[in-house]
């Protein structure tokens, strides 16, 4: 069965070792080991976890690091801006209380690893699983309900901190993609119209198309413009003892109404429970409790939440089109698979439309 080209851990270790030697000229005996390659390239940004050891005037050192590399295989998104992600995480780490990994270097020379990348600290802790869902298996099912509540609330608190930031003061005008219109909902809708056309090729996706028409007809009268994390969910957070230690994966970062982050947060949890036929684990706060706490933390009412939940479902449906196409490309699925248009996401999106 064809699979995406995988990195050789030994070769990658040598490449990273030579790179660190150049970046740390006052260090000696730089050694990289235990490189964990991605299961397959192209599904998202390549993530390489590795240990780095070196010696300097203060003695011997060892540190876990992570390289985030632009995918070189089948791409889920139309484009990947590694430099933008690096600059966002760097600014958040330097000027805010949002917990993010410390970033070290941005490398845009593709000769090092075959694509641009940046290097950051490895943050210790655990991440709620996506596959299988944290509601179905894994460490989240094994902890006490009180700890589940704690991680949910702490994650939500961090989300609210992101939304309270002054994006202009942080220099995040770099997120303004003017080619898609005015920043905010107009830009978001135009970008995902572009993404939808790119993803669907010559095939239709009736539920996604219906949702997009609904979104254009029912735009909220006014929206707030703020920093949106994009892929906002506990599955993109590292936790330790119920506390969020780091926010990960800024591929979808944008300017928009922060309510869209809350909607994505809720939709993804619904996907990981109701969507797969699993009850939510005891301890996780309800949707109503979550919305009430978010409103308290941000001082803003989530009046347009249902709109942005449909927007979340539409965006995820478009992403799933590319994921399904990729699985056919790599012969994980047969060519006649209907996963592209019939999956958990489209089924949930259809229910949301019926609730409108």
C-alpha positions as CSV (number, residue, x, y, z in Angstrom):
1,X,0.0,0.0,0.0
2,X,1.6,3.3,-1.0
3,X,2.2,5.7,1.9
4,X,3.7,9.2,2.1
5,X,7.4,9.3,2.1
6,X,8.8,9.1,5.6
7,X,11.9,10.7,7.0
8,X,14.8,8.6,8.0
9,X,15.3,9.2,11.7
10,X,19.1,8.7,11.4
11,X,19.5,11.1,8.5
12,X,17.2,13.6,10.1
13,X,19.3,13.5,13.3
14,X,22.4,14.3,11.4
15,X,20.8,17.1,9.5
16,X,19.4,18.6,12.8
17,X,22.8,18.1,14.5
18,X,24.7,20.0,11.8
19,X,22.0,22.8,11.9
20,X,22.3,23.2,15.7
21,X,26.1,23.3,15.5
22,X,25.7,26.4,13.2
23,X,23.1,28.0,15.5
24,X,25.0,27.4,18.7
25,X,28.6,28.2,17.7
26,X,29.9,28.4,21.2
27,X,28.7,24.8,22.0
28,X,30.7,21.7,21.4
29,X,29.9,18.0,20.8
30,X,26.4,18.7,19.6
31,X,24.4,15.5,19.3
32,X,20.8,15.0,18.2
33,X,19.1,11.7,19.0
34,X,15.7,10.0,19.5
35,X,14.1,11.7,16.5
36,X,10.5,10.9,16.3
37,X,9.4,11.3,12.7
38,X,5.8,12.0,11.8
39,X,3.8,8.9,10.9
40,X,3.4,10.4,7.4
41,X,4.4,13.6,5.7
42,X,1.8,15.9,4.2
43,X,-1.1,15.4,6.7
44,X,-0.3,18.6,8.4
45,X,2.8,20.5,9.4
46,X,5.6,18.0,9.9
47,X,6.4,17.7,13.6
48,X,9.8,16.3,14.6
49,X,10.5,15.7,18.2
50,X,14.1,15.1,19.2
51,X,16.7,15.3,22.0
52,X,19.6,17.6,21.7
53,X,22.8,17.3,23.8
54,X,25.8,19.6,23.9
55,X,28.7,20.9,26.0
56,X,29.7,24.5,26.7
57,X,31.6,26.4,29.4
58,X,28.9,25.7,31.9
59,X,29.0,21.9,31.5
60,X,26.9,19.3,29.7
61,X,23.3,20.0,28.6
62,X,20.4,18.1,27.3
63,X,17.1,19.4,26.0
64,X,14.0,18.2,24.3
65,X,13.2,20.2,21.1
66,X,10.6,20.2,18.4
67,X,10.9,21.2,14.7
68,X,7.8,22.3,12.9
69,X,8.4,21.8,9.2
70,X,6.2,22.9,6.3
71,X,4.7,19.7,4.7
72,X,6.4,18.5,1.5
73,X,3.8,15.9,0.6
74,X,0.0,16.1,0.1
75,X,-1.2,19.4,1.7
76,X,-4.4,19.8,3.6
77,X,-4.4,23.6,3.4
78,X,-3.8,25.7,0.3
79,X,-0.7,27.3,1.8
80,X,1.5,27.1,4.8
81,X,3.3,30.1,6.2
82,X,5.9,28.8,8.6
83,X,7.4,32.2,9.2
84,X,4.0,33.6,10.2
85,X,3.4,30.8,12.7
86,X,6.9,31.4,14.1
87,X,6.4,35.1,14.5
88,X,3.0,34.7,16.2
89,X,4.3,32.2,18.7
90,X,7.5,34.2,19.3
91,X,5.4,37.4,20.0
92,X,3.0,35.6,22.3
93,X,5.9,34.1,24.3
94,X,7.7,37.4,24.6
95,X,4.8,39.8,25.3
96,X,1.8,37.9,26.8
97,X,0.9,35.4,29.5
98,X,-0.4,32.9,26.9
99,X,1.6,29.7,27.5
100,X,3.4,28.7,24.3
101,X,6.6,26.8,23.7
102,X,9.8,28.9,23.6
103,X,10.9,29.3,20.0
104,X,14.5,29.4,19.0
105,X,15.1,29.7,15.3
106,X,13.3,30.1,12.0
107,X,15.0,28.5,9.1
108,X,13.7,29.4,5.6
109,X,16.6,27.6,3.7
110,X,14.9,24.5,2.3
111,X,18.3,22.7,1.9
112,X,18.4,21.9,5.6
113,X,15.3,19.7,5.9
114,X,13.7,20.0,2.5
115,X,11.3,22.7,3.6
116,X,11.2,25.8,5.9
117,X,10.9,25.1,9.6
118,X,11.2,26.5,13.1
119,X,12.6,25.0,16.3
120,X,11.0,25.3,19.7
121,X,11.2,23.8,23.2
122,X,9.5,20.5,23.9
123,X,7.0,21.2,26.7
124,X,6.4,18.4,29.2
125,X,2.9,17.2,29.8
126,X,0.1,15.3,28.1
127,X,-2.2,16.1,25.2
128,X,-5.9,14.8,25.0
129,X,-6.1,12.4,22.1
130,X,-8.0,12.9,18.8
131,X,-7.8,9.3,17.5
132,X,-9.1,7.6,19.5
133,X,-11.0,10.5,21.0
134,X,-10.2,11.5,24.5
135,X,-13.8,10.7,25.4
136,X,-13.3,7.1,24.3
137,X,-9.8,6.1,25.3
138,X,-6.5,7.3,26.7
139,X,-5.3,9.1,29.7
140,X,-8.2,11.5,29.9
141,X,-10.6,8.5,30.5
142,X,-8.4,7.4,33.5
143,X,-8.2,10.6,35.5
144,X,-10.7,11.8,38.0
145,X,-13.7,13.9,36.9
146,X,-12.4,16.8,38.9
147,X,-9.2,16.9,36.9
148,X,-11.2,16.7,33.6
149,X,-13.1,19.8,34.8
150,X,-9.9,21.5,35.8
151,X,-8.2,21.0,32.4
152,X,-11.3,22.1,30.5
153,X,-11.7,25.3,32.6
154,X,-8.0,26.1,32.5
155,X,-7.9,25.6,28.8
156,X,-10.9,27.9,28.4
157,X,-9.2,30.5,30.6
158,X,-6.2,30.4,28.3
159,X,-8.5,30.8,25.3
160,X,-10.1,33.8,26.8
161,X,-6.6,35.3,27.5
162,X,-5.9,35.0,23.8
163,X,-9.1,36.8,23.0
164,X,-8.4,39.6,25.4
165,X,-5.1,40.5,23.7
166,X,-4.5,43.7,21.8
167,X,-3.6,42.3,18.4
168,X,-2.5,45.7,17.1
169,X,-0.1,46.2,20.0
170,X,1.4,42.8,19.3
171,X,2.0,43.7,15.7
172,X,-0.4,41.1,14.3
173,X,-1.4,43.2,11.3
174,X,0.7,40.5,9.6
175,X,-2.4,38.3,9.8
176,X,-4.4,40.6,7.5
177,X,-4.8,38.8,4.2
178,X,-6.0,41.8,2.2
179,X,-6.4,39.8,-1.0
180,X,-9.5,38.3,0.6
181,X,-11.2,41.6,1.7
182,X,-11.6,43.4,4.9
183,X,-10.2,41.6,8.0
184,X,-12.8,39.7,10.0
185,X,-15.7,37.7,8.8
186,X,-15.6,39.1,5.2
187,X,-12.0,37.9,4.9
188,X,-12.7,34.6,6.5
189,X,-15.7,33.8,4.2
190,X,-13.7,34.8,1.1
191,X,-10.7,32.7,2.2
192,X,-12.8,29.6,2.8
193,X,-14.7,30.1,-0.5
194,X,-11.2,30.0,-2.1
195,X,-10.3,26.9,0.0
196,X,-13.6,25.2,-0.8
197,X,-13.1,25.7,-4.6
198,X,-9.5,24.4,-4.3
199,X,-10.5,21.4,-2.3
200,X,-13.6,20.2,-4.1
201,X,-12.0,20.0,-7.6
202,X,-14.7,18.7,-9.9
203,X,-16.8,17.1,-7.2
204,X,-19.7,18.6,-5.3
205,X,-20.2,18.6,-1.5
206,X,-23.9,19.4,-1.1
207,X,-23.9,19.8,2.7
208,X,-20.9,22.1,2.7
209,X,-22.3,24.1,-0.1
210,X,-25.6,24.4,1.7
211,X,-23.8,25.6,4.8
212,X,-21.8,28.1,2.9
213,X,-24.9,29.6,1.3
214,X,-26.5,29.8,4.8
215,X,-23.4,31.6,6.1
216,X,-23.5,34.2,3.4
217,X,-27.3,34.8,3.9
218,X,-27.1,35.0,7.7
219,X,-24.0,37.1,8.5
220,X,-24.2,38.7,11.9
221,X,-25.0,42.4,11.8
222,X,-21.8,43.3,13.6
223,X,-18.7,41.4,14.8
224,X,-15.8,42.0,17.0
225,X,-12.3,41.9,15.6
226,X,-9.6,40.1,17.6
227,X,-6.9,37.5,17.5
228,X,-8.3,34.0,16.8
229,X,-6.1,30.9,17.5
230,X,-8.0,29.0,14.8
231,X,-7.6,25.4,15.8
232,X,-8.9,26.0,19.3
233,X,-9.4,22.8,21.3
234,X,-8.0,20.9,24.2
235,X,-6.4,18.5,21.8
236,X,-4.0,21.3,20.8
237,X,-3.0,22.0,24.4
238,X,-0.4,20.3,26.7
239,X,-1.6,19.7,30.2
240,X,0.0,18.8,33.5
241,X,-2.1,18.3,36.6
242,X,-5.1,19.9,35.1
243,X,-3.2,23.0,34.0
244,X,-2.5,24.1,30.4
245,X,1.3,24.3,29.9
246,X,1.3,25.2,26.3
247,X,-0.9,26.1,23.3
248,X,0.1,24.4,20.1
249,X,-0.7,24.4,16.4
250,X,-1.1,28.0,15.1
251,X,-1.6,27.0,11.4
252,X,-5.2,28.5,11.4
253,X,-4.4,31.7,13.3
254,X,-6.3,34.7,11.9
255,X,-8.1,37.9,12.7
256,X,-11.8,37.5,13.3
257,X,-14.5,37.4,15.8
258,X,-13.1,35.4,18.7
259,X,-16.5,33.8,19.1
260,X,-15.4,31.6,16.2
261,X,-12.8,30.1,18.4
262,X,-15.3,29.3,21.1
263,X,-17.6,27.7,18.4
264,X,-14.7,25.6,17.1
265,X,-13.9,24.5,20.7
266,X,-17.5,23.3,21.2
267,X,-17.9,21.8,17.8
268,X,-14.7,19.7,18.1
269,X,-15.7,18.4,21.5
270,X,-19.1,17.5,20.0
271,X,-17.3,15.8,17.2
272,X,-15.3,13.7,19.6
273,X,-18.3,12.6,21.6
274,X,-21.7,12.8,20.0
275,X,-20.1,12.5,16.6
276,X,-18.6,9.1,17.3
277,X,-21.5,7.9,19.4
278,X,-19.8,8.4,22.8
279,X,-21.2,10.1,25.8
280,X,-19.1,13.0,27.2
281,X,-17.0,11.9,30.1
282,X,-18.1,12.8,33.6
283,X,-16.5,16.0,34.8
284,X,-16.5,17.9,31.5
285,X,-18.6,21.0,31.9
286,X,-21.7,21.4,29.7
287,X,-22.0,23.6,26.7
288,X,-24.2,26.1,28.6
289,X,-21.7,26.2,31.5
290,X,-18.8,26.7,29.1
291,X,-20.5,29.6,27.3
292,X,-21.4,31.2,30.5
293,X,-17.9,31.0,31.8
294,X,-16.4,32.3,28.6
295,X,-18.8,35.3,28.6
296,X,-17.7,36.0,32.2
297,X,-14.0,35.7,31.3
298,X,-14.1,37.9,28.3
299,X,-16.9,40.3,29.2
300,X,-18.6,39.6,25.8
301,X,-21.8,37.9,25.0
302,X,-21.7,35.0,22.6
303,X,-24.8,36.1,20.7
304,X,-23.6,34.9,17.3
305,X,-22.4,31.5,18.6
306,X,-24.8,29.4,16.5
307,X,-23.6,31.2,13.4
308,X,-20.0,30.4,14.2
309,X,-20.8,26.8,15.1
310,X,-22.1,26.4,11.5
311,X,-19.0,28.2,10.3
312,X,-16.9,25.7,12.3
313,X,-18.7,22.8,10.8
314,X,-18.3,24.2,7.3
315,X,-14.5,24.8,7.8
316,X,-14.0,21.4,9.2
317,X,-16.0,19.8,6.3
318,X,-13.7,21.5,3.8
319,X,-10.6,20.3,5.7
320,X,-12.1,16.8,5.7
321,X,-12.4,16.9,1.9
322,X,-8.7,17.2,1.6
323,X,-8.0,14.6,4.3
324,X,-10.3,12.1,2.5
325,X,-8.7,12.9,-0.9
326,X,-5.3,12.3,0.6
327,X,-6.4,8.9,2.0
328,X,-7.6,7.9,-1.4
329,X,-4.3,9.2,-2.9
330,X,-2.3,7.0,-0.5
331,X,-4.7,4.0,-1.1
332,X,-5.8,4.0,2.5
333,X,-9.3,4.3,1.1
334,X,-10.7,3.0,-2.2
335,X,-11.2,5.4,-5.1
336,X,-15.0,5.2,-4.8
337,X,-15.0,6.1,-1.0
338,X,-17.6,8.7,-0.1
339,X,-15.7,9.9,3.0
340,X,-15.0,13.2,1.3
341,X,-18.7,14.2,1.5
342,X,-20.1,11.8,4.1
343,X,-18.3,11.8,7.4
344,X,-18.8,12.7,11.1
345,X,-18.2,16.4,10.3
346,X,-20.8,16.7,7.5
347,X,-23.3,14.7,9.6
348,X,-22.9,17.1,12.5
349,X,-23.0,20.1,10.2
350,X,-26.3,18.8,8.7
351,X,-27.8,18.6,12.2
352,X,-26.7,22.1,13.0
353,X,-28.4,23.4,9.8
354,X,-31.6,21.6,10.8
355,X,-31.4,23.4,14.2
356,X,-31.2,26.8,12.5
